[in-house]
Amino acid sequence: MRWLLLILFILPAMEIGVFLWIGGKIGPWWVVLLILLTGIIGISIARMQGMDTLNKAKVLMNKGQAPTEQLVDGICIFIGSVFLFAPGFITDTIGFFLVLPITRRPFKRIIAELIKKKMNNGTIIYRKW
């Protein structure tokens, strides 16, 4: 929990620094345009990836299989969408890494291991019906 609070204080300061640095290089209006553009493109990609993941999960569930990989994909896409919705170049970069399928793989592994660890500790309880 402490690291989350630390991130909430440090990340905005870093974003402001990046805004000022890039704004000094290309101009403030271009920075605003880039922020809007990356946000719109990122959310569009996240929406497409999310719908694709949802459709794959539905197909697997209709076959009677558990969509475990799709659930982890959905978590990554959701977190990436939140980062893309927040204005800033650092958050947009993290968001794109989480939304794009190629760069999502390492994050999927980390999240899957975290979920397994929580299940083994009894923090997350899984029951079959």
Secondary structure, DSSP 8 states (H G I E B T S, - for coil): -HHHHHHHHHHHHHHHHHHHHHHHHH-HHHHHHHHHHHHHHHHHHHHHHHHHHHHHHHHHHHTT---HHHHHHHHHHHHHHHHHHS-SHHHHHHHHHHHSHHHHHHHHHHHHHHHHHHHHHTSS-----
